[in-house]
Amino acid sequence: MSEEPDPVSNTDPAAEGDSTAAPDPEPTENISGGPDGGGVAAAFEPGEAGTRAEAVVDVLGDLYWQKAYGGRDAFECLVRTILSQNTSDVASQPAHDALVERYGPAEEMAETLADAPREELASTIESAGLYNQKSRVIRDAAAWVLTEFGSTAAFDRFVREGDPGEVRETLLAVRGVGPKTADCVLLFAGGRGGVFPVDTHVHRIARRLGVAPADADHETVREHLERDVPATKCGFGHTAMIQFGREYCKARKPACLDGPEACPLSDLCERVGVDALTGDVVDPAQTVE
């Protein structure tokens, strides 16, 4: 299953393109749970970046909210991320809200979802798309949590306290859980530093910027970013890069087509796959001979 952007809502359009504006407030509804959804402020001052990838994150730090993530309920975070696969927050947020209303609270959700009639669950999450497939994955994940850990509380402790590599591999063994989903659980529930989930936006932008190879797959992009961005900035870098992708570095019409002054990362970008003269935009991988 391919995995699409994490649900991070757009900010005020009036602030778009103004790199001198005050940092945008964190959207109320996003995968981190919004301003009150766990995590703490992680303000940092841009300095002498050790890598270009870190310099990119430093610039984004002047644009968006700076936050270290963590504190979300692990199972609910897992379900929330599954719902976000192959869709946007506009579609997945209502599905999540409806699911919580019918099957919550979080500490009981695994039990109720494991026993939920699949057709009923599919109908509840219909707005998220692929609802038949996602309902099966969610029910299987609920049954897995109860079988392997006995309770959502025990699963939560494992995500927060277990070896990060072991947690990731354990999650990846669950049907329907890919690298981005596993990394989002590690970041937003586990609060682990050095985790940089790679969704569609991050995959495109890192290669377009030239901070990862043009033909890199999602895992290779993740390896480059986690290597080149300090651990304390990775979580923020992930959410900020998604926001940047929605406001500036869009798939078909990046802001740089309007001139370098239109993009706050212009000085750090190699524009791989973007031809400013013709206006042609291709996937960076297509530039590799």
Contacts in CASP RR format, 6 or more apart in sequence:
PFRMAT RR
TARGET T0000
AUTHOR 0000-0000-0000
METHOD contacts of the structure
MODEL  1
MSEEPDPVSNTDPAAEGDSTAAPDPEPTENISGGPDGGGVAAAFEPGEAG
TRAEAVVDVLGDLYWQKAYGGRDAFECLVRTILSQNTSDVASQPAHDALV
ERYGPAEEMAETLADAPREELASTIESAGLYNQKSRVIRDAAAWVLTEFG
STAAFDRFVREGDPGEVRETLLAVRGVGPKTADCVLLFAGGRGGVFPVDT
HVHRIARRLGVAPADADHETVREHLERDVPATKCGFGHTAMIQFGREYCK
ARKPACLDGPEACPLSDLCERVGVDALTGDVVDPAQTVE
1 85 0 8 1.000
1 86 0 8 1.000
1 133 0 8 1.000
1 137 0 8 1.000
1 176 0 8 1.000
1 178 0 8 1.000
2 85 0 8 1.000
2 86 0 8 1.000
3 84 0 8 1.000
3 85 0 8 1.000
3 86 0 8 1.000
3 178 0 8 1.000
3 179 0 8 1.000
3 180 0 8 1.000
3 181 0 8 1.000
3 199 0 8 1.000
3 200 0 8 1.000
3 218 0 8 1.000
4 84 0 8 1.000
4 85 0 8 1.000
4 86 0 8 1.000
4 87 0 8 1.000
4 88 0 8 1.000
4 199 0 8 1.000
4 200 0 8 1.000
5 84 0 8 1.000
5 88 0 8 1.000
5 89 0 8 1.000
5 199 0 8 1.000
5 200 0 8 1.000
5 201 0 8 1.000
5 242 0 8 1.000
5 246 0 8 1.000
6 30 0 8 1.000
6 31 0 8 1.000
6 81 0 8 1.000
6 84 0 8 1.000
6 89 0 8 1.000
6 180 0 8 1.000
6 184 0 8 1.000
6 197 0 8 1.000
6 199 0 8 1.000
6 238 0 8 1.000
6 239 0 8 1.000
6 242 0 8 1.000
7 29 0 8 1.000
7 30 0 8 1.000
7 31 0 8 1.000
7 80 0 8 1.000
7 84 0 8 1.000
7 88 0 8 1.000
7 89 0 8 1.000
7 92 0 8 1.000
7 93 0 8 1.000
8 27 0 8 1.000
8 30 0 8 1.000
8 31 0 8 1.000
8 89 0 8 1.000
8 239 0 8 1.000
8 242 0 8 1.000
8 243 0 8 1.000
8 246 0 8 1.000
9 27 0 8 1.000
9 28 0 8 1.000
9 29 0 8 1.000
9 30 0 8 1.000
9 89 0 8 1.000
10 27 0 8 1.000
10 243 0 8 1.000
10 246 0 8 1.000
10 247 0 8 1.000
11 24 0 8 1.000
11 25 0 8 1.000
11 27 0 8 1.000
11 64 0 8 1.000
11 243 0 8 1.000
11 247 0 8 1.000
12 24 0 8 1.000
15 21 0 8 1.000
15 24 0 8 1.000
16 247 0 8 1.000
16 248 0 8 1.000
17 247 0 8 1.000
17 248 0 8 1.000
17 255 0 8 1.000
17 262 0 8 1.000
17 264 0 8 1.000
19 59 0 8 1.000
19 62 0 8 1.000
19 63 0 8 1.000
19 264 0 8 1.000
21 63 0 8 1.000
23 61 0 8 1.000
23 62 0 8 1.000
23 63 0 8 1.000
23 64 0 8 1.000
23 65 0 8 1.000
23 66 0 8 1.000
24 63 0 8 1.000
24 64 0 8 1.000
24 65 0 8 1.000
24 243 0 8 1.000
25 35 0 8 1.000
25 65 0 8 1.000
26 32 0 8 1.000
26 34 0 8 1.000
26 35 0 8 1.000
26 65 0 8 1.000
26 67 0 8 1.000
27 34 0 8 1.000
28 34 0 8 1.000
28 35 0 8 1.000
29 89 0 8 1.000
29 93 0 8 1.000
30 89 0 8 1.000
30 239 0 8 1.000
31 77 0 8 1.000
31 80 0 8 1.000
31 81 0 8 1.000
31 84 0 8 1.000
31 89 0 8 1.000
31 184 0 8 1.000
31 188 0 8 1.000
32 38 0 8 1.000
32 39 0 8 1.000
32 67 0 8 1.000
32 69 0 8 1.000
32 70 0 8 1.000
32 72 0 8 1.000
32 188 0 8 1.000
32 239 0 8 1.000
33 72 0 8 1.000
33 188 0 8 1.000
37 71 0 8 1.000
37 72 0 8 1.000
38 69 0 8 1.000
38 70 0 8 1.000
38 71 0 8 1.000
38 72 0 8 1.000
39 67 0 8 1.000
39 68 0 8 1.000
39 69 0 8 1.000
39 70 0 8 1.000
39 71 0 8 1.000
39 191 0 8 1.000
40 67 0 8 1.000
40 68 0 8 1.000
41 66 0 8 1.000
41 67 0 8 1.000
41 68 0 8 1.000
42 66 0 8 1.000
42 67 0 8 1.000
42 68 0 8 1.000
42 232 0 8 1.000
42 233 0 8 1.000
42 236 0 8 1.000
43 66 0 8 1.000
44 58 0 8 1.000
44 61 0 8 1.000
44 66 0 8 1.000
44 232 0 8 1.000
44 233 0 8 1.000
46 55 0 8 1.000
46 58 0 8 1.000
46 59 0 8 1.000
46 61 0 8 1.000
46 62 0 8 1.000
47 58 0 8 1.000
49 55 0 8 1.000
49 58 0 8 1.000
51 211 0 8 1.000
51 228 0 8 1.000
51 229 0 8 1.000
52 209 0 8 1.000
52 210 0 8 1.000
52 211 0 8 1.000
52 228 0 8 1.000
52 268 0 8 1.000
53 206 0 8 1.000
53 211 0 8 1.000
53 224 0 8 1.000
53 225 0 8 1.000
53 228 0 8 1.000
53 229 0 8 1.000
54 228 0 8 1.000
54 229 0 8 1.000
54 230 0 8 1.000
54 233 0 8 1.000
55 268 0 8 1.000
56 209 0 8 1.000
56 211 0 8 1.000
56 241 0 8 1.000
56 265 0 8 1.000
56 268 0 8 1.000
57 229 0 8 1.000
57 233 0 8 1.000
57 236 0 8 1.000
57 237 0 8 1.000
57 240 0 8 1.000
57 241 0 8 1.000
59 264 0 8 1.000
59 265 0 8 1.000
59 268 0 8 1.000
60 236 0 8 1.000
60 237 0 8 1.000
60 240 0 8 1.000
60 241 0 8 1.000
60 243 0 8 1.000
60 244 0 8 1.000
60 265 0 8 1.000
61 236 0 8 1.000
61 240 0 8 1.000
62 264 0 8 1.000
63 240 0 8 1.000
63 243 0 8 1.000
63 244 0 8 1.000
63 264 0 8 1.000
64 236 0 8 1.000
64 239 0 8 1.000
64 240 0 8 1.000
64 243 0 8 1.000
64 244 0 8 1.000
65 236 0 8 1.000
65 239 0 8 1.000
66 236 0 8 1.000
67 236 0 8 1.000
67 239 0 8 1.000
68 191 0 8 1.000
68 193 0 8 1.000
68 232 0 8 1.000
68 235 0 8 1.000
68 236 0 8 1.000
69 187 0 8 1.000
69 188 0 8 1.000
69 191 0 8 1.000
69 235 0 8 1.000
69 239 0 8 1.000
70 187 0 8 1.000
70 188 0 8 1.000
70 189 0 8 1.000
70 190 0 8 1.000
70 191 0 8 1.000
71 188 0 8 1.000
71 189 0 8 1.000
71 190 0 8 1.000
71 191 0 8 1.000
72 80 0 8 1.000
72 188 0 8 1.000
72 189 0 8 1.000
72 190 0 8 1.000
73 106 0 8 1.000
73 107 0 8 1.000
73 152 0 8 1.000
73 156 0 8 1.000
73 189 0 8 1.000
74 152 0 8 1.000
74 155 0 8 1.000
74 156 0 8 1.000
74 158 0 8 1.000
74 159 0 8 1.000
74 160 0 8 1.000
74 185 0 8 1.000
74 189 0 8 1.000
74 190 0 8 1.000
75 106 0 8 1.000
75 109 0 8 1.000
75 110 0 8 1.000
75 141 0 8 1.000
75 142 0 8 1.000
75 145 0 8 1.000
75 152 0 8 1.000
75 155 0 8 1.000
75 156 0 8 1.000
76 100 0 8 1.000
76 106 0 8 1.000
76 109 0 8 1.000
77 184 0 8 1.000
77 185 0 8 1.000
77 188 0 8 1.000
77 189 0 8 1.000
78 141 0 8 1.000
78 171 0 8 1.000
78 177 0 8 1.000
78 181 0 8 1.000
78 185 0 8 1.000
78 189 0 8 1.000
79 96 0 8 1.000
79 99 0 8 1.000
79 109 0 8 1.000
79 113 0 8 1.000
79 138 0 8 1.000
79 141 0 8 1.000
80 92 0 8 1.000
80 96 0 8 1.000
81 180 0 8 1.000
81 181 0 8 1.000
81 184 0 8 1.000
81 185 0 8 1.000
82 134 0 8 1.000
82 137 0 8 1.000
82 138 0 8 1.000
82 141 0 8 1.000
82 176 0 8 1.000
82 177 0 8 1.000
82 181 0 8 1.000
83 92 0 8 1.000
83 95 0 8 1.000
83 96 0 8 1.000
83 99 0 8 1.000
83 125 0 8 1.000
83 128 0 8 1.000
83 134 0 8 1.000
83 138 0 8 1.000
84 92 0 8 1.000
84 128 0 8 1.000
85 130 0 8 1.000
85 134 0 8 1.000
85 181 0 8 1.000
86 129 0 8 1.000
86 130 0 8 1.000
87 128 0 8 1.000
87 129 0 8 1.000
87 130 0 8 1.000
91 127 0 8 1.000
91 128 0 8 1.000
91 129 0 8 1.000
92 127 0 8 1.000
92 128 0 8 1.000
94 127 0 8 1.000
95 124 0 8 1.000
95 125 0 8 1.000
95 126 0 8 1.000
95 127 0 8 1.000
95 128 0 8 1.000
95 129 0 8 1.000
95 131 0 8 1.000
96 125 0 8 1.000
96 128 0 8 1.000
98 124 0 8 1.000
98 125 0 8 1.000
98 127 0 8 1.000
99 121 0 8 1.000
99 124 0 8 1.000
99 125 0 8 1.000
100 106 0 8 1.000
100 109 0 8 1.000
102 124 0 8 1.000
103 109 0 8 1.000
103 112 0 8 1.000
103 113 0 8 1.000
103 116 0 8 1.000
103 121 0 8 1.000
103 124 0 8 1.000
104 112 0 8 1.000
106 152 0 8 1.000
107 152 0 8 1.000
107 153 0 8 1.000
108 152 0 8 1.000
109 142 0 8 1.000
109 152 0 8 1.000
110 142 0 8 1.000
110 145 0 8 1.000
110 146 0 8 1.000
110 151 0 8 1.000
110 152 0 8 1.000
110 155 0 8 1.000
111 142 0 8 1.000
111 146 0 8 1.000
113 121 0 8 1.000
113 138 0 8 1.000
113 139 0 8 1.000
113 142 0 8 1.000
114 139 0 8 1.000
114 142 0 8 1.000
114 143 0 8 1.000
114 146 0 8 1.000
116 139 0 8 1.000
118 135 0 8 1.000
118 136 0 8 1.000
118 139 0 8 1.000
121 135 0 8 1.000
121 138 0 8 1.000
121 139 0 8 1.000
122 131 0 8 1.000
122 132 0 8 1.000
122 134 0 8 1.000
122 135 0 8 1.000
123 131 0 8 1.000
125 131 0 8 1.000
125 134 0 8 1.000
125 135 0 8 1.000
125 138 0 8 1.000
128 134 0 8 1.000
137 175 0 8 1.000
137 176 0 8 1.000
137 177 0 8 1.000
140 174 0 8 1.000
140 175 0 8 1.000
141 174 0 8 1.000
141 176 0 8 1.000
141 177 0 8 1.000
144 174 0 8 1.000
145 151 0 8 1.000
145 152 0 8 1.000
145 155 0 8 1.000
148 155 0 8 1.000
149 155 0 8 1.000
149 158 0 8 1.000
156 189 0 8 1.000
158 167 0 8 1.000
158 170 0 8 1.000
159 167 0 8 1.000
159 185 0 8 1.000
159 186 0 8 1.000
159 189 0 8 1.000
159 190 0 8 1.000
160 189 0 8 1.000
160 190 0 8 1.000
160 191 0 8 1.000
164 186 0 8 1.000
164 192 0 8 1.000
164 195 0 8 1.000
167 182 0 8 1.000
167 185 0 8 1.000
167 186 0 8 1.000
168 182 0 8 1.000
168 183 0 8 1.000
168 186 0 8 1.000
171 177 0 8 1.000
171 178 0 8 1.000
171 181 0 8 1.000
171 182 0 8 1.000
171 185 0 8 1.000
171 186 0 8 1.000
172 178 0 8 1.000
172 179 0 8 1.000
172 182 0 8 1.000
179 197 0 8 1.000
179 198 0 8 1.000
179 218 0 8 1.000
179 219 0 8 1.000
179 222 0 8 1.000
180 197 0 8 1.000
180 198 0 8 1.000
180 199 0 8 1.000
180 218 0 8 1.000
183 195 0 8 1.000
183 196 0 8 1.000
183 197 0 8 1.000
183 198 0 8 1.000
183 222 0 8 1.000
184 197 0 8 1.000
186 192 0 8 1.000
186 195 0 8 1.000
187 193 0 8 1.000
187 195 0 8 1.000
187 197 0 8 1.000
187 234 0 8 1.000
187 235 0 8 1.000
187 238 0 8 1.000
193 231 0 8 1.000
193 232 0 8 1.000
193 234 0 8 1.000
193 235 0 8 1.000
194 226 0 8 1.000
194 229 0 8 1.000
194 230 0 8 1.000
194 231 0 8 1.000
194 232 0 8 1.000
194 234 0 8 1.000
194 235 0 8 1.000
195 226 0 8 1.000
195 234 0 8 1.000
195 235 0 8 1.000
195 238 0 8 1.000
196 202 0 8 1.000
196 222 0 8 1.000
196 225 0 8 1.000
196 226 0 8 1.000
196 229 0 8 1.000
196 234 0 8 1.000
196 235 0 8 1.000
196 237 0 8 1.000
196 238 0 8 1.000
197 222 0 8 1.000
197 238 0 8 1.000
198 206 0 8 1.000
198 218 0 8 1.000
198 219 0 8 1.000
198 221 0 8 1.000
198 222 0 8 1.000
198 225 0 8 1.000
199 242 0 8 1.000
201 241 0 8 1.000
201 242 0 8 1.000
201 244 0 8 1.000
201 245 0 8 1.000
201 246 0 8 1.000
201 249 0 8 1.000
202 221 0 8 1.000
202 225 0 8 1.000
202 238 0 8 1.000
202 241 0 8 1.000
202 242 0 8 1.000
203 218 0 8 1.000
203 221 0 8 1.000
204 245 0 8 1.000
204 249 0 8 1.000
204 251 0 8 1.000
204 283 0 8 1.000
204 284 0 8 1.000
205 241 0 8 1.000
205 244 0 8 1.000
205 245 0 8 1.000
205 249 0 8 1.000
206 212 0 8 1.000
206 216 0 8 1.000
206 221 0 8 1.000
206 224 0 8 1.000
206 225 0 8 1.000
206 241 0 8 1.000
207 213 0 8 1.000
207 214 0 8 1.000
207 215 0 8 1.000
207 216 0 8 1.000
207 221 0 8 1.000
207 272 0 8 1.000
207 284 0 8 1.000
207 285 0 8 1.000
208 249 0 8 1.000
208 254 0 8 1.000
208 269 0 8 1.000
208 270 0 8 1.000
208 271 0 8 1.000
208 272 0 8 1.000
208 273 0 8 1.000
208 274 0 8 1.000
208 284 0 8 1.000
209 265 0 8 1.000
209 268 0 8 1.000
209 269 0 8 1.000
209 270 0 8 1.000
209 272 0 8 1.000
210 269 0 8 1.000
210 270 0 8 1.000
210 272 0 8 1.000
210 284 0 8 1.000
211 224 0 8 1.000
211 225 0 8 1.000
211 228 0 8 1.000
212 220 0 8 1.000
212 221 0 8 1.000
212 224 0 8 1.000
212 225 0 8 1.000
213 220 0 8 1.000
213 224 0 8 1.000
214 272 0 8 1.000
214 273 0 8 1.000
214 284 0 8 1.000
214 285 0 8 1.000
214 287 0 8 1.000
214 288 0 8 1.000
215 284 0 8 1.000
215 285 0 8 1.000
215 288 0 8 1.000
216 224 0 8 1.000
225 234 0 8 1.000
226 234 0 8 1.000
229 237 0 8 1.000
244 265 0 8 1.000
247 255 0 8 1.000
248 254 0 8 1.000
248 255 0 8 1.000
248 262 0 8 1.000
248 263 0 8 1.000
248 264 0 8 1.000
248 265 0 8 1.000
249 255 0 8 1.000
249 263 0 8 1.000
249 265 0 8 1.000
251 281 0 8 1.000
252 281 0 8 1.000
253 281 0 8 1.000
254 263 0 8 1.000
254 274 0 8 1.000
254 281 0 8 1.000
255 262 0 8 1.000
255 263 0 8 1.000
256 262 0 8 1.000
256 263 0 8 1.000
256 266 0 8 1.000
256 269 0 8 1.000
256 271 0 8 1.000
256 274 0 8 1.000
256 276 0 8 1.000
257 274 0 8 1.000
257 276 0 8 1.000
257 279 0 8 1.000
257 281 0 8 1.000
259 266 0 8 1.000
259 276 0 8 1.000
260 266 0 8 1.000
260 267 0 8 1.000
263 269 0 8 1.000
272 284 0 8 1.000
272 287 0 8 1.000
273 280 0 8 1.000
273 281 0 8 1.000
273 282 0 8 1.000
273 283 0 8 1.000
273 284 0 8 1.000
273 286 0 8 1.000
273 287 0 8 1.000
274 280 0 8 1.000
274 281 0 8 1.000
275 281 0 8 1.000
END
